[in-house]
Amino acid sequence: LRRSYNTSESTIGTGNVASLGKLWSFSLGAVAIGTPVVASGVSVGGATHNIVYIGIERGDLDAVDLDTGQLLWRRNLGSHTATGCNDTPDSVFGVSGTPVIDRSSSTIYAVGGGTEKLYALDLATGADASGWPVSLGLDGTHEHVWGALTLAGGKIYAGSASFCDVGPY
């Protein structure tokens, strides 16, 4: 992770790029195609953390302390292997779509592969919110959520597409 998060910095440019450096590294153990999302000031066990959340194609959603690189929690949301499909290096599809955070409820929403369920997880612990996960009604052997989730007007929007353009879809 390159140092690009600092509360005193507002812009990275030619004047400060030389001062950027590696603060820590963290092995995800698999391919990540979604974008990490960050929530600052999350209370975990009485301590405040800035947390980066990242999903991987093995189905895990990781919550990593942004300042130290320490894994705070990991949840496996499911994955699916699509044989003959090379969209990921090992043909495993998990948490591909970028999660979305709702700070008003301290919740992160993410979709797991295979079952294509939408999860609502506590930002601090990764525990399921009451009544979650919910089915998106997709065929997990042919359809997958690829794009970033969007939260608007109290609703979650998730776009799906096929695996490797193989029908039915």
C-alpha positions as CSV (number, residue, x, y, z in Angstrom):
1,L,0.0,0.0,0.0
2,R,1.5,3.3,-1.0
3,R,1.1,6.2,1.4
4,S,-1.7,8.2,0.0
5,Y,-3.9,8.4,3.1
6,N,-3.0,11.1,5.5
7,T,-5.5,13.5,7.1
8,S,-3.1,16.4,6.5
9,E,-2.8,15.7,2.8
10,S,-5.5,16.8,0.4
11,T,-3.8,16.4,-3.0
12,I,-1.0,14.2,-4.4
13,G,1.0,16.0,-6.9
14,T,4.5,16.8,-8.1
15,G,5.4,18.7,-4.9
16,N,4.7,15.8,-2.5
17,V,4.8,12.6,-4.5
18,A,8.5,12.0,-3.7
19,S,7.6,11.8,0.0
20,L,5.2,8.9,-0.5
21,G,6.4,5.5,0.6
22,K,5.3,2.0,1.6
23,L,3.8,2.0,5.1
24,W,2.8,-1.7,5.2
25,S,1.8,-4.6,3.0
26,F,-0.9,-7.2,3.4
27,S,-1.3,-10.4,1.4
28,L,-4.8,-11.0,0.2
29,G,-4.0,-14.5,-0.9
30,A,-6.0,-14.2,-4.1
31,V,-7.0,-11.9,-6.9
32,A,-8.9,-8.7,-6.1
33,I,-10.7,-7.0,-8.9
34,G,-12.9,-4.7,-6.9
35,T,-11.8,-1.3,-5.5
36,P,-11.0,-1.1,-1.8
37,V,-13.3,1.2,0.2
38,V,-12.4,3.1,3.4
39,A,-14.3,4.0,6.6
40,S,-12.4,6.2,9.1
41,G,-13.1,6.5,12.8
42,V,-14.7,3.0,13.2
43,S,-14.9,1.9,16.9
44,V,-13.6,-1.7,17.2
45,G,-13.5,-3.0,20.8
46,G,-13.2,0.4,22.2
47,A,-10.4,1.6,19.9
48,T,-10.9,3.8,16.9
49,H,-9.6,2.5,13.5
50,N,-9.4,3.7,10.0
51,I,-10.4,0.6,8.0
52,V,-9.9,-0.5,4.4
53,Y,-12.3,-3.2,3.2
54,I,-11.4,-5.3,0.2
55,G,-13.1,-8.3,-1.4
56,I,-11.2,-11.1,-3.2
57,E,-12.1,-13.7,-5.7
58,R,-11.8,-16.6,-3.2
59,G,-15.0,-15.1,-1.6
60,D,-13.4,-13.2,1.4
61,L,-14.2,-9.7,2.5
62,D,-11.3,-8.4,4.6
63,A,-11.3,-5.5,7.0
64,V,-7.7,-4.2,7.5
65,D,-6.5,-1.4,9.7
66,L,-5.4,1.3,7.3
67,D,-2.7,2.7,9.6
68,T,-1.1,-0.6,10.7
69,G,-2.0,-3.3,8.1
70,Q,-3.5,-5.5,10.8
71,L,-6.3,-7.8,9.8
72,L,-9.3,-6.9,11.9
73,W,-11.8,-9.4,10.6
74,R,-12.4,-11.6,7.5
75,R,-15.7,-13.0,6.3
76,N,-16.1,-15.6,3.6
77,L,-19.2,-14.7,1.5
78,G,-18.9,-17.6,-1.0
79,S,-17.3,-18.2,-4.3
80,H,-18.0,-20.2,-7.5
81,T,-15.6,-21.9,-10.0
82,A,-16.5,-21.5,-13.6
83,T,-14.6,-24.1,-15.5
84,G,-13.2,-22.9,-18.9
85,C,-13.6,-19.3,-17.9
86,N,-10.4,-17.3,-17.7
87,D,-11.8,-14.0,-16.4
88,T,-9.8,-14.6,-13.2
89,P,-6.5,-16.5,-13.0
90,D,-7.9,-19.6,-11.4
91,S,-11.6,-19.3,-12.7
92,V,-12.9,-18.6,-9.1
93,F,-15.4,-15.8,-8.7
94,G,-16.1,-14.4,-5.3
95,V,-16.5,-10.8,-4.1
96,S,-15.9,-9.0,-7.4
97,G,-18.1,-6.0,-7.1
98,T,-16.8,-3.2,-4.9
99,P,-18.8,-3.0,-1.6
100,V,-20.6,0.1,-0.5
101,I,-20.6,1.6,3.0
102,D,-23.6,3.1,4.9
103,R,-22.1,5.2,7.7
104,S,-25.5,6.0,9.2
105,S,-26.0,2.4,10.1
106,S,-22.3,1.4,10.4
107,T,-22.9,-1.2,7.7
108,I,-21.0,-2.5,4.7
109,Y,-22.9,-4.2,1.9
110,A,-21.2,-6.8,-0.3
111,V,-22.2,-9.6,-2.7
112,G,-20.7,-13.1,-2.4
113,G,-20.1,-15.3,-5.4
114,G,-21.8,-18.6,-6.1
115,T,-24.9,-17.9,-4.1
116,E,-25.1,-14.2,-5.3
117,K,-26.4,-13.1,-1.9
118,L,-26.3,-9.5,-0.7
119,Y,-24.7,-9.2,2.7
120,A,-25.1,-6.4,5.3
121,L,-22.2,-6.6,7.7
122,D,-21.3,-4.6,10.8
123,L,-18.3,-2.3,9.9
124,A,-16.5,-3.1,13.2
125,T,-17.1,-6.9,13.5
126,G,-18.2,-8.3,10.1
127,A,-21.3,-9.8,11.8
128,D,-24.5,-10.1,9.7
129,A,-27.2,-7.5,10.3
130,S,-30.5,-9.0,11.4
131,G,-32.4,-10.5,8.4
132,W,-29.3,-10.7,6.2
133,P,-28.0,-12.0,3.8
134,V,-30.8,-11.7,1.1
135,S,-30.9,-13.4,-2.2
136,L,-30.6,-11.3,-5.4
137,G,-32.5,-13.9,-7.3
138,L,-29.6,-14.5,-9.7
139,D,-28.5,-17.9,-11.1
140,G,-25.1,-18.1,-9.4
141,T,-23.8,-20.7,-11.9
142,H,-24.4,-18.2,-14.8
143,E,-24.7,-14.7,-13.4
144,H,-22.3,-12.7,-11.2
145,V,-22.2,-9.2,-9.7
146,W,-19.2,-7.5,-11.3
147,G,-19.7,-3.8,-10.7
148,A,-19.6,-1.6,-7.7
149,L,-22.7,-1.6,-5.5
150,T,-24.5,1.7,-5.2
151,L,-26.5,3.0,-2.2
152,A,-29.0,5.6,-3.1
153,G,-32.3,6.6,-1.5
154,G,-32.0,3.7,1.0
155,K,-31.7,1.1,-1.8
156,I,-28.8,-1.0,-2.9
157,Y,-28.2,-1.3,-6.6
158,A,-26.1,-4.2,-8.0
159,G,-25.4,-4.9,-11.7
160,S,-24.9,-8.4,-12.9
161,A,-23.6,-10.0,-16.0
162,S,-22.7,-13.5,-17.2
163,F,-19.5,-15.5,-16.6
164,C,-17.5,-15.3,-19.8
165,D,-20.5,-14.5,-21.9
166,V,-21.8,-18.1,-21.5
167,G,-25.6,-18.4,-21.5
168,P,-28.1,-18.7,-20.2
169,Y,-28.1,-15.2,-18.8
